[in-house]
Amino acid sequence: MSMFWSDKTEAPTPKRREDARRQGIVPRSAELTGTIVLLSGAMVAGWLLPSWYRNLGDAFSALLMHSDWMPLWRKCFLPALVFIAGLMGVSLLVGLLQTRFLFTLYPLRWDWQKVNPAAGIRRMLSAMALWDALRAFLKATLIGSLGFITLRAGIDNILGASNLSVTQSVVAIGNLAWQVLWRCLLALLLLAVIDYAVQWWRVERHLRMTRQEVKDELKQTEGDPNTKARLRRKYRQLVMHRQIQRVREATVVVTNPTHLAVALRYHPKELPAPQVIAKGSDWLAQRIVQEAQRHGVPIMPNAPLAQALMKVPIGALIPPELYQAAAEVLAHVFRITGRTHEVLGQA
């Protein structure tokens, strides 16, 4: 019942399918392979048997009259070997097509579960074991029913035709046997297709995952969210630390005045315009202000300019539309610090 009711409610992920394929867990039906081989053999045999019988007669005549084995080998044994090799090739091709040309030795590895009696009992009582038993019953029923119905009708016709010669009777019986064979093979083909569908369903059920398995796989493939969050925090801390360290290089810190703080660096001989070297809000803004106070960097409250500078990336020069406002702030700073001989470039 575990095959029908399970907590594995999630569809298999591509990684799950790839891992299963690497282990040889793919839909395949030995019943389908065997039936197609039988059909192929029947078709080829129906085409080759008449000439093979003639060649067999000629070869035996040569053997009895001249003790020559070569005609028997060339006309009978060699074609039979080619026929068998062809059927083996068909079997291999059908198997490869079912597995999409998968070749793996993984299923051949040693597994203690294969010799575990408890696991063997569970397999015997599983849904697939029940299907195997039902399939065998259906196969026997189909072959028996079709064979009986076809033979009964055909034998009645043969026995009812009293004017048939011995040769004609043999031919009629051969045709009847051929008819029985093909009807049974077509019925087996239908059963084999159903078996392949069941095998596909079995693999799909086996590959389904629990929600926890999906989460665990995402952690493995994309990284643990907790780890990623921790790395992001460390990165932000590193960036903030670097910003705080650069405040000492600032020419002025513009605030709004409590929630925002932007550190500007400007040296006319080095930069064509002021450069944003640190910025932050709330807690980081307070740290920037504290660092500026510690290193004697002027702090100028200017809410509109601070809000506009927050949009400028760290390390970038301020845009031309902010030159005028920044020039007024810097001019005031230069007057305070006695650097009135410095000018704001082209601003």
C-alpha positions in Angstrom: 0.0 0.0 0.0 3.0 2.3 0.5 3.1 2.6 -3.3 -0.3 4.1 -3.4 -0.3 6.2 -0.3 2.9 8.1 0.5 4.1 11.5 1.8 6.0 11.9 -1.4 3.7 14.4 -2.9 6.2 16.5 -4.9 7.1 15.9 -8.5 10.8 14.9 -9.0 13.2 17.6 -9.8 15.6 17.5 -12.8 18.5 16.6 -10.5 16.5 13.8 -9.0 15.7 12.4 -12.5 19.3 12.7 -13.6 20.6 10.9 -10.4 18.1 8.2 -10.9 19.0 7.8 -14.6 22.7 7.6 -13.6 21.7 4.7 -11.3 19.7 2.9 -14.1 16.3 3.8 -12.6 14.4 4.3 -15.8 11.1 2.9 -17.2 11.7 -0.4 -19.2 9.7 -3.5 -19.8 11.2 -6.8 -20.5 7.8 -7.9 -21.6 7.8 -5.3 -24.4 11.3 -6.2 -25.5 10.5 -10.0 -25.6 7.3 -9.4 -27.5 8.9 -7.2 -30.2 11.6 -9.7 -30.6 9.0 -12.5 -31.1 7.1 -10.3 -33.6 10.3 -9.5 -35.5 11.3 -13.2 -35.5 7.9 -14.2 -36.7 7.9 -11.7 -39.6 11.4 -12.7 -40.8 10.7 -16.4 -40.3 7.6 -16.2 -42.4 9.6 -14.6 -45.2 12.6 -16.9 -45.0 11.2 -20.3 -43.9 10.1 -21.5 -47.4 13.5 -20.9 -49.0 15.2 -22.3 -45.8 13.2 -25.5 -46.1 14.3 -25.9 -49.8 17.9 -25.2 -48.9 17.7 -27.7 -46.1 16.5 -30.4 -48.4 19.3 -29.6 -51.0 21.9 -29.5 -48.3 20.9 -32.9 -46.8 20.9 -34.4 -50.3 24.5 -33.2 -50.8 25.5 -34.5 -47.4 24.0 -38.0 -48.1 25.2 -38.3 -51.6 28.6 -36.6 -51.4 29.3 -36.3 -47.7 29.7 -32.6 -48.3 29.0 -30.5 -45.2 29.6 -27.1 -46.7 26.1 -26.7 -48.4 24.5 -27.5 -45.0 26.6 -24.9 -43.3 26.3 -22.3 -46.0 22.6 -22.7 -46.7 21.2 -23.6 -43.3 23.4 -23.1 -40.3 24.9 -19.7 -41.4 21.4 -18.1 -42.2 20.2 -19.5 -38.8 23.1 -17.8 -37.0 22.4 -14.5 -38.9 18.8 -14.8 -37.9 19.6 -15.3 -34.2 22.1 -12.4 -34.3 19.5 -10.2 -35.8 17.0 -11.0 -33.1 19.7 -10.2 -30.5 20.3 -6.9 -32.2 16.6 -6.1 -32.1 16.5 -7.0 -28.4 19.4 -4.6 -27.8 17.9 -1.8 -29.8 14.5 -2.0 -28.1 16.1 -2.0 -24.7 18.2 1.1 -25.7 15.2 2.9 -27.1 13.3 2.3 -23.9 16.1 3.7 -21.8 17.0 6.4 -24.3 20.4 4.8 -25.0 21.4 4.6 -21.3 24.3 2.3 -20.5 25.3 2.0 -16.8 26.9 -0.7 -14.7 25.4 0.8 -11.5 22.7 -1.9 -11.1 25.4 -4.5 -11.1 27.0 -3.3 -7.9 26.7 -5.4 -4.8 23.7 -4.5 -2.7 22.9 -6.2 0.6 19.3 -5.5 0.1 19.2 -7.9 -2.8 19.9 -10.8 -0.4 18.1 -9.4 2.6 15.2 -11.8 3.4 13.0 -9.0 4.8 13.5 -6.9 1.7 12.7 -9.9 -0.4 9.4 -10.5 1.4 8.5 -6.8 1.0 9.2 -7.1 -2.7 7.0 -10.2 -3.0 4.1 -8.4 -1.3 4.6 -5.2 -3.2 2.2 -3.7 -5.8 4.6 -4.6 -8.6 4.7 -8.2 -7.5 0.9 -8.3 -7.7 1.1 -6.8 -11.2 3.6 -9.4 -12.2 1.3 -12.1 -11.1 -1.7 -10.5 -12.8 0.3 -10.0 -16.0 1.3 -13.7 -16.0 -2.3 -14.7 -15.5 -3.5 -12.4 -18.3 -0.8 -13.7 -20.6 -1.8 -17.3 -20.0 -5.5 -16.5 -20.3 -5.1 -14.5 -23.6 -2.9 -17.2 -25.2 -5.1 -20.0 -24.1 -8.4 -18.3 -25.1 -7.2 -17.0 -28.5 -5.5 -20.3 -29.3 -8.5 -22.4 -28.4 -11.0 -20.2 -30.3 -8.8 -20.0 -33.4 -7.9 -23.7 -33.4 -11.5 -24.8 -32.8 -12.8 -22.8 -35.7 -9.9 -23.7 -38.0 -9.9 -27.5 -37.2 -13.6 -27.6 -37.8 -13.1 -26.1 -41.2 -10.3 -28.5 -42.0 -12.2 -31.6 -40.9 -15.2 -30.4 -42.7 -13.3 -30.2 -46.0 -13.2 -34.0 -46.9 -11.9 -33.3 -50.4 -8.5 -31.9 -49.2 -5.4 -33.9 -50.1 -2.7 -34.7 -47.5 -0.5 -31.9 -48.8 -3.4 -29.4 -48.7 -4.3 -30.5 -45.2 -0.7 -30.0 -44.0 -0.7 -26.5 -45.6 -4.0 -25.7 -44.0 -2.8 -26.8 -40.6 0.4 -24.7 -41.1 -1.7 -21.6 -42.0 -3.9 -22.2 -39.0 -0.8 -22.4 -36.7 0.5 -19.2 -38.2 -2.9 -17.5 -37.6 -2.8 -18.7 -34.0 0.7 -17.4 -33.6 0.0 -13.9 -34.9 -3.2 -13.5 -32.9 -1.4 -14.4 -29.7 1.6 -12.2 -30.6 -0.7 -9.1 -31.2 -2.4 -9.8 -27.9 0.9 -10.1 -26.1 2.0 -6.8 -27.8 -1.0 -5.0 -26.3 -0.2 -6.5 -22.9 3.4 -5.5 -23.2 2.4 -1.9 -24.0 0.3 -1.9 -20.8 3.2 -3.3 -18.9 5.5 -0.5 -20.1 2.9 2.0 -18.9 2.9 0.4 -15.5 6.7 0.4 -15.3 6.7 4.1 -16.2 4.1 4.7 -13.5 6.3 2.7 -11.0 9.4 4.8 -11.7 7.5 8.0 -11.5 6.1 7.0 -8.1 9.5 6.0 -7.0 11.1 9.3 -8.0 8.5 11.5 -6.3 9.9 13.5 -3.4 8.8 14.8 0.0 8.8 18.5 0.6 11.7 18.1 2.9 13.7 16.3 0.2 13.0 19.1 -2.2 14.2 21.7 0.3 17.3 19.7 1.1 18.1 19.4 -2.6 17.6 23.1 -3.1 20.1 23.7 -0.2 22.6 21.4 -2.0 22.2 22.9 -5.5 21.6 26.6 -4.7 23.1 26.9 -1.2 21.6 26.9 2.3 19.5 30.1 2.6 20.8 30.6 6.2 24.4 30.3 4.9 23.6 32.7 2.0 22.0 35.2 4.4 25.0 35.0 6.7 27.4 35.6 3.8 25.3 38.6 2.8 25.5 40.0 6.3 29.2 39.6 6.3 29.5 41.2 3.0 27.4 44.2 4.1 29.5 44.5 7.3 32.7 44.5 5.2 31.3 47.2 2.9 30.2 49.3 5.8 33.5 48.8 7.5 35.3 50.0 4.4 33.0 53.0 4.2 33.6 53.9 7.8 37.3 53.8 7.2 37.1 56.1 4.3 35.2 58.8 6.2 38.5 60.2 7.4 39.3 61.1 3.8 36.1 63.0 3.3 36.0 66.8 2.8 32.5 67.1 4.2 29.7 64.9 5.5 26.2 66.0 4.4 23.3 65.0 6.6 19.6 65.4 6.7 20.5 65.8 9.7 19.6 62.6 11.7 18.6 59.8 9.3 21.0 60.2 6.3 24.7 60.9 6.0 26.8 61.1 2.9 30.6 61.6 2.9 32.0 63.7 0.0 35.6 63.9 -1.0 36.8 66.7 -3.2 40.3 67.9 -4.2 40.2 70.1 -7.3 43.6 68.9 -8.4 42.6 65.3 -8.3 38.8 65.2 -9.1 36.7 67.1 -11.6 33.7 66.9 -9.2 33.0 65.7 -5.6 33.0 62.0 -5.1 30.7 60.0 -2.8 33.0 57.8 -0.6 30.5 56.7 2.1 26.8 56.9 2.7 24.2 55.3 4.9 20.9 55.7 6.8 19.9 55.4 10.4 22.5 53.3 12.3 25.1 53.6 9.5 24.5 57.3 9.2 25.2 57.7 12.9 28.4 55.7 12.6 29.5 58.0 9.6 28.8 61.1 11.7 30.7 59.7 14.7 33.7 58.8 12.5 33.6 62.3 11.0 33.6 63.9 14.4 36.5 61.7 15.5 38.6 62.8 12.6 37.5 66.4 12.5 35.6 66.2 9.2 33.1 69.0 8.9 29.4 68.0 9.1 26.9 70.1 7.2 23.1 69.5 7.6 21.4 69.8 4.2 18.4 67.5 3.8 17.6 68.0 0.1 21.2 67.5 -0.9 21.7 64.5 1.4 18.6 62.8 -0.1 19.8 63.5 -3.6 23.3 62.2 -2.8 21.9 58.9 -1.5 21.0 58.0 -5.1 24.7 58.3 -6.2 26.7 55.0 -6.1 29.6 54.8 -3.7 32.8 55.8 -5.6 31.0 57.7 -8.2 31.2 61.5 -8.9 28.1 63.5 -8.3 26.0 64.3 -11.3 26.1 67.9 -12.8 22.6 68.8 -11.5 24.0 68.6 -8.0 27.1 70.8 -8.7 25.5 74.0 -7.5 24.2 72.6 -4.2 27.4 70.8 -3.5 29.5 74.0 -4.4 27.5 76.0 -1.8 28.2 73.4 0.9 31.9 73.1 0.0 32.4 76.9 -0.2 31.0 77.1 3.3 33.3 74.3 4.5 36.4 76.0 2.8 35.6 79.3 4.5 35.4 77.5 7.9 38.6 75.5 7.3 40.5 78.4 5.7 40.8 76.8 2.3 39.2 79.7 0.5 41.9 79.5 -2.2 40.4 76.1 -3.4 37.6 76.3 -5.9 35.0 73.7 -7.1 36.5 73.1 -10.6 33.9 74.0 -13.2 31.0 73.7 -10.9 
